[in-house]
């Protein structure tokens, strides 16, 4: 029986951002898609809705990228995965850049962001770091299909996030040149040399190797997983 790892993508992205990942034998990826958001809800209540997609009758793991990492951290407050895998994100509000917290206080997220971002692609390419044509095309596709209500809501929740809890066990993988969540502010377990915010796509080979090593040492607490996983 395989261990399921539930993946939550980044803000505006979908499962395609994880398309180059390859898990070792004994593990299976399942993607949790974003749900339509109610602007009055907070990230904690939204996380509870997403968590309803998780089969908790057997052990599982959880993985989150960027904003998906924040949501995953919230889910870990009421569900207990075998391990939390974090890509290009922050674990607590203390790791957020001060500028983001200031933006929350000033409520800058109220500005309709998608139209501004769509005409600022050179800045986005610099900020997010797509490494090649396919990554840039993927980024534009995400932007064009992102619900502006969801985008504005998520920016509000990031800038106002108050989390202080760090779930254990976890593994945090971060790009050396991440401009969204600078490496200097986070305590990462693995640093992708030269990696940007999109390291999970740009540097998938390195991340696949890290995941293989990390998942090899996971011992499953449930008696159903007391032996190494096989097909």
Residue, then its C-alpha position, 0 to 999 in steps of 0.5 A: x500500500x502506498x503512502x499518499x502525499x497531498x500537494x497544495x500548489x502556490x497562489x494562482x498555480x495548479x498541479x502543473x507546477x509539480x509536474x516535474x516531481x517524481x516520488x520514490x517507490x511507495x509514495x503517491x501524489x494527490x493534488x488538492x485543488x483550490x476552492x472558491x473562496x468566501x471573502x469573509x473567511x480567514x485562512x484557518x477556516x479555508x484550510x478546514x475546507x481543503x482538508x476535507x479532501x484528505x483521507x485521514x483513515x490511514x497515514x498521509x503526508x502533506x506538501x505545500x508550495x508558497x501560499x500552499x505552505x501557509x495553508x498546509x501549516x494551518x491544516x497541521x493544527x488539526x490534522x497530523x500528517x506523518x510529515x510536512x514538506x514545504x517548498x519556497x514558503x514560510x513556516x511562521x509569520x516571523x519569517x514573512x518579510x516586514x514589507x508584507x506585514x506593512x502591506x497588511x496593515x495598510x491594506x494594500x491587498x485591496x488594490x485589484x492586483x491581477x491587471x497590474x501584474x499582467x502588464x508587469x511580466x518583466x517584473x514577475x519574471x524577475x520576482x518569481x524566477x522562471x528559468x526557461x520558456x516553458x516556465x514563463x508560459x506556465x506562469x502566464x497561464x496561471x496568471x490568466x486563470x487566477x480568480x481576482x477575488x481569490x488573489x486579493x483574498x490570498x494576498x490579504x491572508x499572507x500579509x495578515x498571517x499570525x501563525x507562530x506554530x511550527x509542525x514537526x516533523x517537517x522538511x523545508x526546501x528553499x531556493x537560494x535566490x528566492x525573492x518572494x520569501x528571501x532565504x535570509x528570513x527562513x530556516x530551511x533544511x535544504x537550500x537549492x543553490x541558485x534556486x528561485x521561488x519556482x525551484x520546485x519546477x526549475x530545479x526538480x532534479x535536485x528536489x527529487x533527490x532531496x525527497x528521495x533521501x527524506x522519504x527514505x527515513x520516514x517511519x510510519x507510525x500506524x501499524x498498517x505502515x509498520x513495514x517499508x512501503x511496497x506496491 
